[in-house]
Amino acid sequence: MINKEDVLRATSNGLDVFKYYIPFEFRLGKNFKNPFYEDTVASCNVYFDRHNSCFKIKDFGNTDYSGDCFAFVAKLNELDVKQNFFQVLQIINRDLSLHLEKGKKNRYNANAIKPKKVISSKHKSMDINLTSNTYSPPKEEKQFTIKEKPFSEGELLYWKQYGIAEKLLKKFEVKSLYQYNSQNNENKAFSITSTPQEPMFGYQRNGYIKLYRPNSKIRFMYGGQLPDNYCFGMKQLPNRGDILFLTGGEKDVMSLTARGFYALCFNSETSMIPPEIIEVLSLRFKHIILLYDVDKAGIEASLKHQKMLAQYSLKRLELPLSGSKSEKDISDYFKLGNGDDDLKKLILILLKSIYQNSLVMLNSCEVDFSNPPLISENIVTINSVPLGTQGNILCVTGGEGTGKSNYAGAILAGTLSVEDYIPDTLGLDIEPNKLNKAVLLYDTEQSENQLYKNVGSILRRANVKEKPDSFKAFYLTAMSRKERLLSIQNSMDYYYHLFNGIHIVVIDGIADLIRSANDEIESIAIVEELYRLAGIYRTCILCVLHFVPNSIKLRGHLGSELQRKSAAILAIETDTNPAISVVKALKVRDGSPLDVPIMQFAWDKQKAMHVYLGEKTPKEKNKRKENELLAMAKDIFSITKQITYNDLVLRIVDYMDISERTAKSYIKFMREHNIIVKNPHSIDHFIIP
């Protein structure tokens, strides 16, 4: 009968076994890439274990392959080395032609030419060509059939302890199985039937299935051809989000989803994570966090993945668990009574450690009402915006002294108002910050004293005596332009988690975040970044642009990019009476800007603030519409003398960034007011008379 000692004696203490199965020459103690999976880092080596007097293999990339020659062969053949030890001995005896079952001791010659052979790993068989040191997956796959059944009460109770309801199981297409039929490695048919004591679930996709048997010795089994890029939870992810967790298993993914988080997993913690998938996900999510088991294997795997995918800035979060069998993953964390708020606290601690330097820098610039600065000149500058929606940018623009900062201050006052007091918001309807989310003001032009004054005016307008903790105002004049943007990005992320959301963000002086407002590359980059942040945090970002608008268009590359990306643009100008400011819409995404009423406001000495004076008359509004459409027509027809109707529609759409329907209504208005007429020599074309 074959025994362990005979095999070791016949194979140089196991060294010849490794030389046989590893399809290339290796040096003892020298790292190489494991050929039995898609290994990318040379972190595997064969060495002599003096304590056990045998050779072993150590794989730092996938510890499943580590061990002596018997564990190694068991792994390659998908066997349990303890339960199937005799079978492992037979495989080694057969493959190396040791003839130990006949009592012979023909020692295997490792230097002899080795025949082509087929061995199998956990997920796939590999046909190894020893002359080229390459392998390719075979076409065979394990055929299987399943019999489904409804979830029993006991099975639903099992999932319920992790917060997973039947509706969520259906969302992730998890099946309750009555029976599973397939073949083993020797092509012998076998069947598994679930019982109340040993339930069986299936994660089935096109052509394959992964079995999950939580109470069985062998918890996972596979049928069909499991793809190399197996990924669970991708289908259920949104197009864009804040945090995405990478977990160790399907149960963890669903447990997180049940509590409002986004998550996905690959086949196991040791499975290779495809960089191309992470690259796509990094564009959709602000943070990708590795949330693996806190046992030794899980910690090693998460550290390895973080290092290998360093270019995507993956983060790691270790749960405060013991690491024992019943306390090691996020499902166990929730099962022990922890909730989504507890996990959010851990996330906040992680983010605080990441943004420590930025927060220290910002804290030194935060307005401190307990230690007011010296009183200085009373200068009004503040940002705010109307017509803004979640996930979009709102732009307020105008020349020097038109009251842009006061207008923004009125909007901020509206967010801080309480139920029993309605502040004057200069004709706008402002949604109060009822959920006490973060309200953030970044000023790139004002000094500490000036911003302190302006914030005081906002609080007075809102009839609020003490500044709410969720209202943060920062002066960024002391920072470089690069530091300003980085501080805004990092602090938005931190305060979003600290206050469970951001109600509104005001950036007073967006042009001071880049070197030049006429630099096309910088202008596109800053506006796209702000638009991305607005989407991630589902907030409105109000940008104050100190430009003088050219009719219904903004000047410069920064102005053009804001005009294209903003949901609305409001321009503030001085009226014929210089004491009065008027607000005109340059763009309204879901309507016609020229149909928006012209609002008026002016300074009230008695109240020491700007007050709303109402709307301009319809006659004045139509006159403004006529003048600005005339200016637009002159611009368009300056390039060509005549334009067809369809071409004119497209040019107006491009010029004003409006819908075709609105553009057609403008053409009708221009014809009625003789701004354009049909060419008498070509009735299909229009000209300016």
C-alpha positions as CSV (number, residue, x, y, z in Angstrom):
1,M,0.0,0.0,0.0
2,I,1.3,3.4,-0.9
3,N,2.2,5.7,2.0
4,K,3.5,9.2,2.5
5,E,7.1,8.2,3.4
6,D,7.5,6.1,0.3
7,V,6.5,8.9,-1.9
8,L,8.8,11.4,-0.2
9,R,11.8,8.9,-0.5
10,A,11.1,8.3,-4.1
11,T,10.8,12.0,-5.1
12,S,13.7,13.6,-3.2
13,N,11.5,14.7,-0.3
14,G,8.9,16.0,-2.7
15,L,11.1,18.1,-4.9
16,D,10.6,15.9,-8.0
17,V,6.9,16.3,-7.6
18,F,7.2,20.1,-8.0
19,K,9.6,19.7,-10.9
20,Y,7.1,17.4,-12.7
21,Y,4.0,19.6,-12.4
22,I,5.6,23.1,-12.7
23,P,6.0,23.5,-16.5
24,F,9.5,25.2,-16.5
25,E,12.7,25.0,-14.6
26,F,12.9,27.0,-11.4
27,R,15.6,27.7,-8.8
28,L,15.0,26.8,-5.1
29,G,14.1,30.0,-3.1
30,K,13.9,32.1,-6.3
31,N,10.5,33.7,-7.0
32,F,8.5,32.9,-10.1
33,K,5.0,33.5,-11.4
34,N,2.6,30.7,-10.6
35,P,1.6,29.2,-13.9
36,F,-1.7,27.8,-12.7
37,Y,-3.6,31.1,-12.6
38,E,-3.2,34.5,-14.2
39,D,-0.4,35.6,-11.8
40,T,1.1,39.0,-12.5
41,V,3.8,39.2,-9.8
42,A,6.6,36.8,-9.2
43,S,5.9,35.9,-5.6
44,C,5.9,32.1,-5.7
45,N,8.9,29.8,-4.7
46,V,9.9,26.3,-3.8
47,Y,12.0,25.9,-0.7
48,F,13.2,23.1,1.8
49,D,11.4,23.0,5.1
50,R,14.0,21.8,7.6
51,H,11.5,21.3,10.4
52,N,9.5,18.8,8.3
53,S,12.4,17.5,6.2
54,C,10.5,18.0,2.9
55,F,10.2,20.5,0.1
56,K,7.3,23.0,0.0
57,I,5.9,25.7,-2.2
58,K,5.0,29.2,-0.9
59,D,2.7,31.4,-3.0
60,F,2.3,34.9,-1.5
61,G,-0.2,35.8,-4.2
62,N,-2.6,32.9,-3.6
63,T,-2.0,31.0,-0.4
64,D,-4.3,28.2,-1.6
65,Y,-1.3,26.8,-3.6
66,S,1.1,26.9,-0.6
67,G,2.1,23.7,1.2
68,D,3.9,20.4,0.7
69,C,3.8,18.4,-2.5
70,F,0.6,16.5,-1.4
71,A,-1.3,19.7,-0.7
72,F,-0.1,21.1,-4.0
73,V,-1.3,18.1,-6.1
74,A,-4.6,18.1,-4.2
75,K,-5.1,21.7,-5.2
76,L,-4.3,21.1,-8.8
77,N,-6.9,18.2,-8.9
78,E,-9.6,20.0,-6.8
79,L,-9.3,17.6,-3.9
80,D,-9.3,18.0,-0.2
81,V,-5.8,16.8,0.9
82,K,-7.1,15.5,4.2
83,Q,-10.2,13.6,3.0
84,N,-8.6,12.4,-0.3
85,F,-5.1,11.9,0.8
86,F,-4.8,8.3,-0.5
87,Q,-6.2,9.5,-3.9
88,V,-3.5,12.2,-4.0
89,L,-0.8,9.5,-3.4
90,Q,-2.2,7.5,-6.2
91,I,-2.1,10.5,-8.6
92,I,1.5,11.2,-7.8
93,N,2.4,7.5,-8.1
94,R,0.7,7.3,-11.5
95,D,1.9,10.6,-13.0
96,L,5.5,10.1,-12.0
97,S,5.5,6.4,-12.7
98,L,6.8,5.5,-9.3
99,H,5.2,2.0,-9.3
100,L,5.0,2.1,-5.5
101,E,1.7,0.1,-5.4
102,K,3.7,-3.0,-6.7
103,G,6.4,-2.6,-4.0
104,K,8.9,-1.3,-6.5
105,K,11.1,1.7,-5.7
106,N,12.0,3.0,-9.1
107,R,12.9,6.5,-8.2
108,Y,11.5,9.1,-10.6
109,N,14.1,10.9,-12.7
110,A,13.2,14.5,-12.6
111,N,15.7,15.3,-15.4
112,A,14.1,12.9,-17.9
113,I,11.9,14.2,-20.7
114,K,8.4,14.7,-19.3
115,P,5.4,13.8,-21.4
116,K,2.6,16.1,-22.1
117,K,0.0,15.9,-19.3
118,V,-3.3,17.4,-18.2
119,I,-3.8,18.7,-14.7
120,S,-6.6,20.7,-13.1
121,S,-6.8,23.7,-10.9
122,K,-9.7,24.9,-8.8
123,H,-11.4,26.8,-11.6
124,K,-10.1,25.3,-14.8
125,S,-8.1,22.5,-16.3
126,M,-4.9,23.4,-18.1
127,D,-3.3,21.7,-21.1
128,I,0.5,22.3,-20.6
129,N,2.9,22.1,-23.4
130,L,6.2,21.5,-21.7
131,T,8.3,22.4,-24.8
132,S,6.9,25.9,-24.9
133,N,6.1,26.4,-21.2
134,T,2.6,27.7,-22.1
135,Y,-0.9,26.4,-21.4
136,S,-4.4,27.1,-22.6
137,P,-7.8,26.4,-21.0
138,P,-9.5,23.3,-22.4
139,K,-12.9,23.3,-23.9
140,E,-14.4,20.7,-21.6
141,E,-16.7,21.9,-18.9
142,K,-18.6,20.1,-16.1
143,Q,-22.1,19.5,-17.3
144,F,-24.8,19.9,-14.7
145,T,-28.6,20.0,-14.1
146,I,-30.5,21.6,-11.2
147,K,-33.9,21.4,-9.7
148,E,-35.1,24.6,-8.2
149,K,-37.6,25.0,-5.4
150,P,-39.2,27.9,-3.5
151,F,-37.3,29.3,-0.6
152,S,-38.3,27.6,2.6
153,E,-39.0,29.4,5.9
154,G,-35.8,28.1,7.4
155,E,-33.8,29.3,4.3
156,L,-35.3,32.8,4.5
157,L,-34.5,32.9,8.2
158,Y,-30.8,32.1,7.3
159,W,-30.6,35.0,4.9
160,K,-32.6,37.3,7.2
161,Q,-29.9,37.2,9.9
162,Y,-27.7,39.1,7.5
163,G,-30.5,41.5,6.5
164,I,-31.1,39.9,3.2
165,A,-34.8,39.6,2.3
166,E,-36.4,37.4,-0.4
167,K,-36.9,40.4,-2.7
168,L,-33.2,41.1,-2.7
169,L,-32.4,37.4,-3.4
170,K,-34.6,37.6,-6.5
171,K,-32.9,40.9,-7.5
172,F,-29.5,39.1,-7.5
173,E,-31.0,36.0,-9.1
174,V,-30.2,33.7,-6.2
175,K,-31.9,30.3,-6.5
176,S,-33.0,27.8,-3.8
177,L,-32.0,24.4,-5.1
178,Y,-33.6,21.0,-4.3
179,Q,-31.1,18.9,-6.3
180,Y,-27.8,19.3,-8.2
181,N,-26.5,16.7,-10.6
182,S,-23.0,16.7,-12.2
183,Q,-19.9,14.6,-12.7
184,N,-16.7,14.5,-10.7
185,N,-13.1,14.6,-12.0
186,E,-13.4,11.0,-13.1
187,N,-16.6,11.7,-15.0
188,K,-18.7,9.7,-12.6
189,A,-22.2,11.1,-12.0
190,F,-23.1,12.3,-8.6
191,S,-26.1,14.0,-7.1
192,I,-26.6,16.4,-4.1
193,T,-30.0,17.0,-2.5
194,S,-30.6,19.8,-0.1
195,T,-32.0,19.2,3.3
196,P,-33.2,21.6,6.1
197,Q,-29.9,20.9,7.8
198,E,-27.8,21.4,4.7
199,P,-29.6,23.9,2.4
200,M,-28.2,24.6,-1.1
201,F,-28.3,27.8,-3.1
202,G,-27.2,28.7,-6.6
203,Y,-25.7,31.7,-8.3
204,Q,-26.4,30.8,-11.9
205,R,-25.4,32.7,-15.0
206,N,-25.1,31.9,-18.6
207,G,-23.6,28.4,-18.9
208,Y,-22.3,28.0,-15.3
209,I,-23.4,27.9,-11.7
210,K,-21.7,28.5,-8.4
211,L,-23.2,26.5,-5.5
212,Y,-23.3,27.8,-2.0
213,R,-23.9,25.3,0.8
214,P,-23.4,27.3,4.1
215,N,-23.7,24.3,6.5
216,S,-21.7,21.7,4.5
217,K,-18.1,20.7,4.7
218,I,-17.6,21.7,1.0
219,R,-19.3,25.1,0.9
220,F,-18.7,26.0,-2.7
221,M,-19.0,23.9,-5.9
222,Y,-18.9,24.8,-9.5
223,G,-20.8,23.6,-12.6
224,G,-20.2,24.5,-16.2
225,Q,-17.3,26.8,-17.2
226,L,-16.8,29.5,-14.6
227,P,-15.4,32.6,-16.5
228,D,-12.1,34.0,-15.5
229,N,-13.7,37.4,-14.9
230,Y,-16.5,36.1,-12.7
231,C,-18.0,39.1,-11.0
232,F,-21.1,39.2,-8.8
233,G,-23.2,42.3,-8.3
234,M,-22.0,44.3,-11.4
235,K,-25.5,44.2,-13.0
236,Q,-27.1,45.8,-9.9
237,L,-24.7,48.8,-9.7
238,P,-25.8,52.3,-10.6
239,N,-24.2,54.3,-13.4
240,R,-22.5,56.7,-10.8
241,G,-22.0,56.7,-7.1
242,D,-19.9,57.6,-4.1
243,I,-18.5,54.4,-2.6
244,L,-18.1,50.9,-4.1
245,F,-17.0,48.0,-1.8
246,L,-15.1,45.0,-3.2
247,T,-15.9,42.1,-0.9
248,G,-15.0,38.5,-0.5
249,G,-18.3,36.8,-1.3
250,E,-21.8,37.0,-2.7
251,K,-23.4,37.1,0.7
252,D,-21.4,40.1,1.6
253,V,-22.5,41.9,-1.5
254,M,-26.1,41.4,-0.8
255,S,-25.7,42.2,2.9
256,L,-24.2,45.6,2.0
257,T,-26.8,46.2,-0.7
258,A,-29.6,45.5,1.8
259,R,-28.3,48.5,3.8
260,G,-28.0,50.9,0.9
261,F,-24.4,50.4,0.0
262,Y,-22.9,49.4,-3.4
263,A,-20.8,46.3,-3.6
264,L,-19.5,43.5,-5.8
265,C,-17.2,40.5,-5.5
266,F,-15.1,38.3,-7.6
267,N,-14.9,34.6,-7.2
268,S,-12.9,34.7,-4.0
269,E,-10.6,37.1,-2.1
270,T,-7.6,35.5,-3.8
271,S,-9.0,35.7,-7.3
272,M,-7.2,38.1,-9.6
273,I,-9.0,41.5,-10.0
274,P,-9.0,42.5,-13.7
275,P,-7.5,46.0,-13.9
276,E,-9.7,46.9,-16.9
277,I,-12.8,46.4,-14.7
278,I,-11.3,48.6,-11.9
279,E,-10.4,51.3,-14.5
280,V,-14.0,51.5,-15.6
281,L,-15.4,51.5,-12.1
282,S,-13.0,54.2,-10.9
283,L,-14.7,56.5,-13.4
284,R,-18.1,55.7,-12.0
285,F,-17.3,55.8,-8.3
286,K,-15.4,58.3,-6.1
287,H,-14.0,55.5,-3.8
288,I,-13.4,51.8,-4.3
289,I,-12.8,50.2,-1.0
290,L,-11.5,46.7,-0.3
291,L,-13.7,45.2,2.4
292,Y,-12.3,41.7,2.8
293,D,-12.3,39.2,5.7
294,V,-10.2,40.2,8.7
295,D,-8.6,36.8,9.1
296,K,-5.0,36.3,7.9
297,A,-5.9,35.2,4.4
298,G,-8.3,38.1,3.9
299,I,-5.9,40.8,5.1
300,E,-3.0,39.4,3.0
301,A,-5.3,39.3,-0.1
302,S,-6.5,42.9,0.4
303,L,-3.0,44.2,0.8
304,K,-1.9,42.4,-2.3
305,H,-4.8,43.8,-4.4
306,Q,-4.2,47.3,-3.1
307,K,-0.5,47.1,-4.1
308,M,-1.2,45.5,-7.5
309,L,-3.9,48.1,-8.3
310,A,-2.1,51.1,-6.8
311,Q,-2.7,53.3,-9.8
312,Y,-6.4,53.3,-9.1
313,S,-6.0,54.4,-5.4
314,L,-8.0,51.5,-3.9
315,K,-8.6,51.9,-0.2
316,R,-8.8,49.3,2.5
317,L,-11.2,49.1,5.4
318,E,-10.6,46.5,8.2
319,L,-13.7,45.7,10.3
320,P,-13.3,45.7,14.1
321,L,-13.9,41.9,14.4
322,S,-11.9,39.1,16.0
323,G,-11.1,37.3,12.8
324,S,-12.6,34.0,14.0
325,K,-14.8,31.9,11.8
326,S,-18.0,33.6,13.0
327,E,-16.5,37.1,13.2
328,K,-14.5,38.0,10.0
329,D,-16.6,39.5,7.2
330,I,-19.1,42.3,6.7
331,S,-22.1,39.8,6.9
332,D,-20.9,38.8,10.4
333,Y,-20.5,42.5,11.3
334,F,-24.2,43.2,10.5
335,K,-25.3,39.9,12.1
336,L,-23.7,40.9,15.4
337,G,-26.1,43.9,15.5
338,N,-24.1,46.6,13.8
339,G,-26.0,48.8,11.3
340,D,-25.4,51.1,8.4
341,D,-24.6,54.0,10.7
342,D,-21.8,52.0,12.3
343,L,-20.3,51.3,9.0
344,K,-20.6,54.9,8.0
345,K,-18.6,55.9,11.1
346,L,-15.8,53.5,10.0
347,I,-15.9,55.1,6.5
348,L,-15.7,58.6,8.1
349,I,-12.6,57.5,10.1
350,L,-11.0,56.2,7.0
351,L,-11.7,59.3,5.0
352,K,-10.5,61.5,7.8
353,S,-7.1,59.7,7.9
354,I,-6.8,60.1,4.1
355,Y,-7.7,63.8,4.0
356,Q,-5.9,64.7,7.2
357,N,-3.5,67.1,5.6
358,S,-6.2,68.9,3.5
359,L,-8.5,69.2,6.5
360,V,-5.7,70.7,8.6
361,M,-5.0,73.2,5.9
362,L,-8.7,74.1,5.6
363,N,-9.3,74.3,9.3
364,S,-6.7,77.1,9.5
365,C,-8.8,79.0,6.9
366,E,-12.3,78.4,8.4
367,V,-14.1,81.5,9.7
368,D,-13.9,81.3,13.5
369,F,-16.8,83.2,15.1
370,S,-15.4,82.6,18.6
371,N,-12.3,84.5,17.6
372,P,-13.4,87.2,15.2
373,P,-10.8,89.0,13.1
374,L,-10.2,92.7,13.2
375,I,-13.0,94.9,11.8
376,S,-12.2,96.0,8.3
377,E,-13.9,97.7,5.3
378,N,-17.5,96.6,4.7
379,I,-17.3,94.7,1.3
380,V,-20.1,92.5,0.0
381,T,-19.0,89.4,-1.8
382,I,-20.7,86.0,-1.6
383,N,-21.9,83.2,-3.8
384,S,-25.2,81.5,-4.3
385,V,-27.5,80.3,-7.0
386,P,-31.2,79.8,-8.1
387,L,-32.6,77.5,-10.7
388,G,-30.2,74.8,-9.5
389,T,-31.0,71.1,-9.3
390,Q,-29.2,68.1,-7.8
391,G,-26.3,66.9,-9.9
392,N,-26.0,70.1,-11.8
393,I,-24.0,73.4,-12.0
394,L,-25.7,76.8,-11.6
395,C,-23.8,79.9,-12.8
396,V,-24.2,83.5,-11.7
397,T,-22.2,86.0,-13.8
398,G,-21.9,89.8,-14.2
399,G,-19.6,92.7,-14.1
400,E,-17.9,94.5,-11.2
401,G,-20.3,96.1,-8.7
402,T,-23.5,94.5,-10.0
403,G,-24.3,92.7,-6.7
404,K,-23.4,89.1,-7.6
405,S,-22.2,88.3,-4.1
406,N,-25.2,89.8,-2.5
407,Y,-27.4,87.8,-4.8
408,A,-25.6,84.6,-3.8
409,G,-25.8,85.6,-0.1
410,A,-29.6,85.9,-0.4
411,I,-29.7,82.3,-1.7
412,L,-27.5,81.0,1.2
413,A,-29.8,82.8,3.6
414,G,-32.7,81.0,2.1
415,T,-31.0,77.6,2.8
416,L,-30.5,78.6,6.5
417,S,-34.0,80.0,7.1
418,V,-36.2,78.5,9.8
419,E,-39.9,77.6,9.6
420,D,-41.2,80.7,11.4
421,Y,-39.2,83.2,9.3
422,I,-39.2,83.7,5.5
423,P,-36.1,85.8,4.4
424,D,-36.0,88.1,1.4
425,T,-34.3,85.9,-1.3
426,L,-34.6,88.5,-4.0
427,G,-37.4,86.9,-5.9
428,L,-36.2,83.3,-5.8
429,D,-37.7,80.3,-4.2
430,I,-35.0,78.6,-2.1
431,E,-35.3,75.1,-0.6
432,P,-34.4,75.3,3.1
433,N,-31.7,72.9,4.4
434,K,-34.3,70.8,6.4
435,L,-32.0,67.7,6.7
436,N,-29.1,69.8,8.1
437,K,-26.8,68.7,5.3
438,A,-23.5,70.6,4.6
439,V,-23.7,74.1,3.1
440,L,-20.3,75.0,1.8
441,L,-18.9,78.4,0.7
442,Y,-15.5,78.7,-0.8
443,D,-14.3,82.3,-1.5
444,T,-11.3,82.7,-3.7
445,E,-11.2,86.5,-3.5
446,Q,-12.1,87.7,0.0
447,S,-9.8,88.1,3.0
448,E,-10.7,86.5,6.3
449,N,-12.1,89.8,7.6
450,Q,-14.2,90.4,4.5
451,L,-15.6,86.8,4.5
452,Y,-16.4,87.1,8.2
453,K,-18.4,90.3,7.5
454,N,-20.3,88.7,4.6
455,V,-21.2,85.5,6.5
456,G,-22.6,87.8,9.3
457,S,-24.8,89.5,6.7
458,I,-26.1,86.1,5.5
459,L,-27.0,85.1,9.0
460,R,-28.7,88.4,9.7
461,R,-30.8,88.1,6.5
462,A,-31.8,84.6,7.5
463,N,-32.6,85.8,11.1
464,V,-30.2,83.2,12.5
465,K,-28.2,84.3,15.6
466,E,-25.6,81.5,15.6
467,K,-23.9,80.0,12.6
468,P,-25.1,76.3,12.1
469,D,-22.2,73.8,12.4
470,S,-23.2,72.4,8.9
471,F,-22.6,75.9,7.3
472,K,-18.9,76.1,6.5
473,A,-17.3,79.2,4.9
474,F,-13.6,79.2,3.8
475,Y,-11.4,81.9,2.4
476,L,-8.9,80.4,0.0
477,T,-6.8,83.5,-0.9
478,A,-3.9,82.1,1.1
479,M,-3.7,79.0,-1.0
480,S,-2.2,78.4,-4.5
481,R,-4.7,77.7,-7.3
482,K,-3.8,74.0,-7.3
483,E,-4.3,73.7,-3.5
484,R,-7.6,75.5,-3.7
485,L,-9.1,72.9,-6.0
486,L,-7.7,69.9,-4.1
487,S,-9.0,71.4,-0.8
488,I,-12.4,71.8,-2.3
489,Q,-12.5,68.2,-3.6
490,N,-11.3,66.6,-0.4
491,S,-13.4,68.7,2.0
492,M,-16.6,68.1,-0.1
493,D,-16.0,64.4,0.3
494,Y,-15.4,64.6,4.0
495,Y,-18.3,66.9,4.8
496,Y,-20.6,64.9,2.6
497,H,-20.1,61.9,4.9
498,L,-20.0,63.9,8.1
499,F,-23.3,65.6,7.5
500,N,-24.9,62.8,5.4
501,G,-25.1,64.9,2.3
502,I,-24.4,68.4,0.8
503,H,-27.3,70.8,0.3
504,I,-25.4,73.4,-1.8
505,V,-21.9,74.4,-2.7
506,V,-20.9,78.0,-3.6
507,I,-17.6,78.8,-5.3
508,D,-17.2,82.6,-5.4
509,G,-14.6,83.2,-8.1
510,I,-14.4,80.0,-10.2
511,A,-11.8,81.6,-12.5
512,D,-9.4,81.8,-9.5
513,L,-9.2,77.9,-9.5
514,I,-7.2,77.9,-12.8
515,R,-4.3,79.9,-14.2
516,S,-6.2,81.5,-17.1
517,A,-9.9,81.7,-17.9
518,N,-8.9,81.7,-21.6
519,D,-7.0,78.4,-21.4
520,E,-9.3,75.9,-23.2
521,I,-7.7,72.8,-21.6
522,E,-7.9,74.2,-18.0
523,S,-11.4,75.5,-18.5
524,I,-12.8,72.2,-19.8
525,A,-11.0,70.3,-17.0
526,I,-12.3,72.5,-14.1
527,V,-15.9,72.6,-15.3
528,E,-16.0,68.8,-16.0
529,E,-14.6,68.1,-12.5
530,L,-17.2,70.3,-10.8
531,Y,-19.9,68.7,-12.8
532,R,-18.6,65.3,-11.8
533,L,-18.6,66.3,-8.1
534,A,-22.1,67.6,-8.4
535,G,-23.2,64.2,-9.7
536,I,-21.3,62.1,-7.1
537,Y,-22.7,64.1,-4.2
538,R,-26.1,64.8,-5.7
539,T,-25.8,68.5,-4.9
540,C,-26.0,71.8,-6.7
541,I,-22.7,73.7,-7.2
542,L,-23.1,77.4,-7.7
543,C,-20.3,79.1,-9.6
544,V,-19.8,82.8,-9.5
545,L,-18.1,84.0,-12.7
546,H,-16.7,87.6,-12.8
547,F,-17.2,88.1,-16.5
548,V,-19.2,90.6,-18.4
549,P,-21.6,88.5,-20.6
550,N,-21.7,89.3,-24.3
551,S,-25.5,89.5,-25.0
552,I,-26.8,85.9,-24.3
553,K,-23.4,84.3,-24.4
554,L,-20.5,84.2,-21.9
555,R,-17.0,85.3,-22.9
556,G,-13.8,83.2,-22.9
557,H,-13.2,79.5,-22.9
558,L,-14.3,79.2,-19.2
559,G,-17.5,81.1,-20.0
560,S,-18.2,78.9,-23.0
561,E,-17.7,75.7,-21.1
562,L,-19.9,76.8,-18.2
563,Q,-22.6,77.8,-20.8
564,R,-22.5,74.3,-22.2
565,K,-22.5,72.4,-18.8
566,S,-24.6,74.6,-16.5
567,A,-28.3,73.8,-16.0
568,A,-29.0,77.6,-15.8
569,I,-27.0,80.8,-16.1
570,L,-28.1,84.1,-14.5
571,A,-26.6,87.4,-15.5
572,I,-26.7,90.4,-13.2
573,E,-26.5,93.9,-14.7
574,T,-27.0,97.4,-13.6
575,D,-30.3,99.0,-14.9
576,T,-30.7,102.4,-16.5
577,N,-30.9,103.5,-12.9
578,P,-27.5,102.5,-11.6
579,A,-28.8,101.9,-8.1
580,I,-30.9,99.0,-9.4
581,S,-29.6,95.6,-10.4
582,V,-31.5,93.4,-12.9
583,V,-31.3,89.6,-13.2
584,K,-31.7,88.0,-16.6
585,A,-31.6,84.3,-17.6
586,L,-28.9,83.5,-20.2
587,K,-29.7,79.8,-20.2
588,V,-32.4,77.6,-18.8
589,R,-31.9,73.9,-19.7
590,D,-35.6,73.0,-19.6
591,G,-37.1,76.1,-21.2
592,S,-36.5,79.4,-22.9
593,P,-34.2,81.9,-21.0
594,L,-35.8,84.8,-22.8
595,D,-39.2,83.9,-21.4
596,V,-38.0,84.0,-17.8
597,P,-39.1,87.2,-16.0
598,I,-36.5,89.9,-15.5
599,M,-36.1,90.4,-11.7
600,Q,-34.9,93.6,-9.9
601,F,-33.2,94.3,-6.6
602,A,-31.5,97.2,-4.9
603,W,-29.8,98.3,-1.7
604,D,-32.1,99.3,1.2
605,K,-30.2,101.6,3.7
606,Q,-32.7,101.1,6.4
607,K,-32.5,97.3,6.3
608,A,-28.8,97.4,5.5
609,M,-29.2,94.7,2.8
610,H,-30.4,94.3,-0.8
611,V,-34.2,93.9,-1.2
612,Y,-36.4,92.5,-4.0
613,L,-38.2,95.1,-6.2
614,G,-40.3,92.8,-8.3
615,E,-40.3,91.9,-12.0
616,K,-39.8,94.1,-15.0
617,T,-43.0,94.7,-17.1
618,P,-43.9,92.3,-19.9
619,K,-43.2,95.1,-22.3
620,E,-39.7,95.5,-21.0
621,K,-39.2,91.8,-21.1
622,N,-40.3,91.6,-24.8
623,K,-38.0,94.5,-25.6
624,R,-35.0,92.6,-24.0
625,K,-36.0,89.5,-26.0
626,E,-36.1,91.5,-29.2
627,N,-32.7,93.2,-28.6
628,E,-30.9,90.0,-27.7
629,L,-32.3,87.9,-30.6
630,L,-31.3,90.7,-32.9
631,A,-27.7,90.6,-31.5
632,M,-27.7,86.8,-31.9
633,A,-29.0,87.1,-35.5
634,K,-26.2,89.5,-36.4
635,D,-23.6,87.1,-35.1
636,I,-25.0,84.2,-37.0
637,F,-25.5,86.0,-40.3
638,S,-22.1,87.7,-40.0
639,I,-20.6,84.4,-41.3
640,T,-23.1,83.9,-44.2
641,K,-25.6,86.2,-45.9
642,Q,-28.4,83.6,-46.1
643,I,-29.3,80.5,-44.2
644,T,-32.0,77.8,-44.7
645,Y,-34.6,77.2,-42.0
646,N,-33.2,73.8,-40.8
647,D,-29.6,75.2,-40.8
648,L,-30.8,78.2,-38.8
649,V,-32.5,76.0,-36.2
650,L,-29.3,74.1,-35.7
651,R,-27.2,77.2,-35.4
652,I,-29.5,78.7,-32.8
653,V,-29.4,75.5,-30.8
654,D,-25.6,75.5,-30.9
655,Y,-25.4,79.2,-30.2
656,M,-27.7,79.2,-27.1
657,D,-27.6,75.6,-26.1
658,I,-31.4,75.2,-26.2
659,S,-33.8,72.6,-27.6
660,E,-34.9,72.6,-31.3
661,R,-38.4,73.4,-30.2
662,T,-37.3,76.6,-28.4
663,A,-35.1,77.5,-31.4
664,K,-38.1,77.3,-33.7
665,S,-40.1,79.6,-31.4
666,Y,-37.3,82.1,-31.6
667,I,-37.3,82.0,-35.4
668,K,-41.1,82.7,-35.3
669,F,-40.5,85.6,-32.9
670,M,-37.8,87.1,-35.1
671,R,-39.9,86.8,-38.2
672,E,-42.9,88.5,-36.5
673,H,-40.6,91.4,-35.4
674,N,-38.8,91.6,-38.8
675,I,-35.5,90.7,-37.4
676,I,-35.2,88.1,-40.2
677,V,-37.1,87.8,-43.5
678,K,-37.3,85.3,-46.3
679,N,-35.0,85.9,-49.2
680,P,-37.2,87.1,-52.1
681,H,-34.8,85.4,-54.6
682,S,-34.7,82.1,-52.6
683,I,-37.8,81.3,-50.5
684,D,-36.0,78.5,-48.7
685,H,-33.5,80.9,-47.2
686,F,-33.6,83.7,-44.5
687,I,-31.7,86.9,-44.4
688,I,-31.4,90.0,-42.2
689,P,-33.3,92.9,-43.9
